[in-house]
């Protein structure tokens, strides 16, 4: 059975991953996978002269690879999926909520694990993804300023090859006081258009990720 979580994680945390299957469990039926599109919500653009590429590069370098995140996928007024957890370098621990069901997920350089209906951990087959999630922002192109206000900048960009399956997606990246704090874009979910927003908090102090036991 193909597992829908990896493509969804690609989209919400901008990381490059590979395909895989679950060895001894299956995801809840309400888990939704969305496909990237180049559309992003429009906002008023500031005319202030700003070195967008320079500001973005500095913010990405200043953002610690340790942080908490919450990614929300909505269609209209309905929340389809929520993913919340910790990123610590190349490792991720998250809880995925789809409908009324929760699934726990852990990824480290040693492998990937997911919980099933009985809350027991199962190993995902295949090689674990490599690289920190924000590494997918390293080679963005077509940078442009969407808006600016004091210490807050909203930057439009197109994800490059480092983003793996989501390369080519047009995203809006929010920089707050010189750090990356939000990534958002729109994506096709079946016949509907979904809004995907990832918020980054507790940068540098989110804690560690451990292999499930």
N, C-alpha and C positions, 0 to 999 in steps of 0.2 A: 504493500500500500504506500503510495506517495504521501509524504508528510507535508502539510500546508504551512507549518510554523516557520521553516527556514526562509521561504520567499517573503513571508510577512516580516520577519526580522530584518531581512535585507532592506526592505522599504523603510522601516521605522528607525533603524539605527545606522543606516547607510554603510553597512559592512558587506564585504565580499564573502559569499559562502558557496558551498557545493550542495548538490542534491543528496538525498538519503532516504532511508526508510526506517520505520520503527521495528525493532526486533521482536517485541512481545506485548505491544499495546497499540492502541489507536487513538487518534484525537477525537474530541467531541464533534458532533456533526455541525455545530454552529460556528466552528472556526472558519474565518473568511480570508481568502487570499485576494489581494488587490494588485492590479497591474499598473505600472507607472505610466503617466502621461506627461506631456510637456506644459500643461496648464497650471498656473498658480494664482491664488487670489490677488486681485489688484488692490493697491493702496496708493495714496498720494506720494509722489516722489519729490524729495527735496532737491532744490536747485543749488544747494551749497556745494562748493568745490571741495571734494574729498578724494583722497587717494584710496579708492575702494580696494584695489588689489593689495596694497600695503597694509591697510587696516585689517583685512581679512586674514592675510598671512600671519600678521602679528597676533591676532586673536586666536587663531588655530594653534600656534606655537605656545601660547600662554595657557591654553586650556589643558589642565591635567588629564591624563588618561584614567583617572579615578573619579567617578561621579555617579550620582543617581539619575535615573531617567524615567519618564513616563510618556508612553506613546499612545495616542488615542486615534482610532479610526472611526469616523462618523459619516453617515449618509443622511443628509437632511438634518433632522433633529435627533436621529437615533444613533447611539453609540454601538458600533458593531463589535469592536475588539479594543481591549485595553491591555497594554504590556507595561509593567512597572518593575524596576529592579535596579541592580548595581552593575556598573562596568568597572573592572579593575585591570587595566592593561589590556591583554587579549582575552580575559575571562569575563563571562556574563552570567549573572543569576537573575532570573525574572519569573514573575507570575503572569500568566496570560489568562485574561478573562474574556470569554466569548459567550454571550447570553448569560445563562445562570451557572455556567461551568468554569472551573479554574484548572489550569494545567501549570505545573512548575517545570522550569527549564534551567539547566546549568550547562555552560560551555567553558572548558579550559583547554590549554594546549594538549592535554592528555585525551580529550574526547568530549562527547556530548551525552547528556542524560535528560530524560523527560519522565514525568510521573503519569500514570494511567488512572483509571477509575478507582483502583484500590489504593492509590497514593504510594505505590511502590515504584522505585526508580528503575527505568529500563534504559539500556545503552542504545544509542543511535548508531547504526552501521555507517561505514564510510569514514574518511579522514575528516577530523575536526577542522573547521575554518581557521585560518591563520590571520593574525593582524588585529590591531585595535579597531573597534568600530569607526571611530572618527577618521581613521586613515583613508576612508573612502572619500573624504573631502579634500585630500591632498592635491588632486589634479583637476579641480573644477575649472571651467572655462566660461567665457561670455559673462564675466562679472559686471554687475551694474548696481547702482544704488537705487533701492526702492523707496526708502525714507530714512530720515535721521532726526534725532531729537536728543540734544545734550549727549549723554553717554550711551545712547542706544542707536544702533544702526541696523537697518534691514537690508540685506544684500541678496540680489538675485544671482543665481549661478546655475550652470549645467554640470551635472556629475560626469566625471570622466571614467576611463577604463578601470581605475583603482576601485571604483564602486561596484565592480562586478556586474551582476545581473541587472542592476538598476542604472547602469551607465546611460547617459542621455536624458535622464530625468531632470526637469527644470525645478529648482527648489528655491525657497526663500530661507535664508539663514540669518537669525537675529544675533547680533553681537551686543552684549551689555557690559559696560565698563571694561572693554578689552578682552572679553571671553565669549566663546560660543555658548548660547543659552537656549536656542530653539532652532528646530529645522521643521519646515512645513511645506507641503505641496498637495496637489490634487492627483487622484488616481482613479482609474476605471475599476469598478467593482460590479461585475456582471453588466447590467444595462444602466447602472447608476454611477454617478460621480461621487467619489469618497474624498473627504478631507482627512489628511494624515498629519498629525502634529506631534513632534517629539520635543519635550521640555527637559533641559539639563539643569540639575541643581546639585548642591553639596559638592562642588568641584574640589577635588583634593582631599576630601574627608568622608567619603562614602563607605569605607570599609573594604573588606577583602571578600573574595569568592573562593569557596572550598569545594573540593570534589565530594559528591554525595556518598554516603556510607549506608 
